[in-house]
Amino acid sequence: MMKVDQQTKMSRYKVQGEYTYKVFKIVKADNEEQAKVIAQDNEPLCEWETIEQDSYSESVKNVVKVCI
């Protein structure tokens, strides 16, 4: 008697989501707009060194059935 693989009967889904961390960087500037430009000019936010502890969050945004 052959065993049937239960996974072959399941549908496939593409699940998309996002994850975030709150980061900050201290810069010297004349105003808020200049501070944003200076902070982002040298490196993207994902490379900033300071990450607020316990600020990680996740969320699932979309689920789509995949046809193969």
LUMDOZA-953806 format. One record per residue: residue in three letters; x, y, z of N, C-alpha, C, CB in turn. Coordinates in steps of 0.02 Angstrom, whole numbers, plus 50000, padded with zeros to 5 digits. Glycine has a CB too. Layout:
BEGIN
AlaXYZXYZXYZXYZ
...
//
This chain:
BEGIN
Met500424994150000500005000050000500445006350000499524999950060
Met500325011149954500735017249949500455022749993500765019549876
Lys500905026350025500705032150066500635038250020501215033450123
Val500115042150031500005048249993500305054150031499245049349979
Asp500725057849998501035063750029500505069250036501645066349986
Gln500345071050098499815075950111499995082950084499685076450185
Gln500635084550079500835091250056500675092249982501585092150067
Thr500645087049943500495087949872499775090149860500635081549834
Lys499335089049907498635091049901498525098249923498195086349941
Met499015101249955498935108049980499055113149924499415109350039
Ser498705118749927498815124249881499435128249903498195128949877
Arg499725131949857500305136049873500085143349875500875134949821
Tyr500365147149922500195154149931500825158349938499755155149993
Lys500815164149908501345169049917501105173949970501535172749849
Val501465174350026501275178650081501785184350085501235174650149
Gln501545190550078501985196350080501875200250144501865200850019
Gly502405202850170502355206850231502915211750237502335202350292
Glu502925215150293503435220150307503685219250378503165227250297
Tyr504315221150389504565221550457504935228050464505025215450474
Thr504915230950524505225237450535505585237750602504705242950532
Tyr506065242150605506405244050667506385251650670507155241250670
Lys506335254450729506395261650737507135263250748505945264250796
Val507405267550707508105269550712508145277050720508505267150650
Phe508715279450746508825286550748509565288150740508555289550814
Lys509695294250722510375296650712510385303950733510595295750636
Ile510905306150767510975313050789511395316750737511315313450860
Val511115322350711511475326450662511425333850682511195325450591
Lys511895337950659511875345150670511595348250607512585348050687
Ala511085352650615510765355950558510445362450580510235351350525
Asp510285366650531509955373050545509195372350554510095377950489
Asn508895367150523508175366150528508005358750516507805370750478
Glu507365356950525507145349950519507265347150449506415349350537
Glu507115351150398507195348750329507925347250314506925353950278
Gln508365351650335509085350550325509325344450364509485356850346
Ala509055343450424509235337750464509065331150428508885338050533
Lys508475330950396508275324950358508765323650301507565325750331
Val508935328950265509385328250208510075325850231509455334850170
Ile510335328950283510995327050308510995319850333511205331850365
Ala510485317950370510455311150399510425305850344509845310450444
Gln510065307050290509975302050238510505302550183509295302650208
Asp510895307850183511365309050129511935303950127511655315950135
Asn512195302250184512795297950187512635290550186513175299550249
Glu512085288550214511925281350219511175280350228512305278150277
Pro510905274850202510195273450210510035271650283509975267650164
Leu509405272350301509195271050370509375264050394508445272050377
Cys509365259150348509505252250369510225251350392509365247550311
Glu510665256250378511365255750399511525259950460511815257750342
Trp511025263550486511145267550546511305262950604510535271950562
Glu511735265150648511985260950702511505260150760512625263750728
Thr511105265050773510685264950833509985262450817510645272050864
Ile509785257050851509115254150843508785254250912509145246850814
Glu508185256950915507825257050979507645249950999507175261450974
Gln507805248251059507655241551085506895240451086507945240751156
Asp506695234451072505985232451073505555236351024505705233351143
Ser505845238650968505455242350920505295238250858505825248650899
Tyr505465231850857505355227550799504605226250791505735220850806
Ser504355226650729503665224950717503595221450649503215231250720
Glu503095217250643502955213550582502215214350564503145206150590
Ser502065213950499501375213750478501325210350410501075220850476
Val500825206250403500685202950339500215207450300500375195750349
Lys500415209050238500035213850198499605210550144500505218650166
Asn499815204750120499465201950062499585194450059499705205249997
Val499065190750038499125183450027498795182049960498775179250086
Val499165178749915498925177349848499035169949833499285181749796
Lys498515166549809498585159549790499005159149727497885156349779
Val499495154649727499945153849671499725147749631500675153149695
Cys499625148649566499435143149522500065140449487498905145449471
Ile500165134149493500745131049460500505125549414501255128149512
//
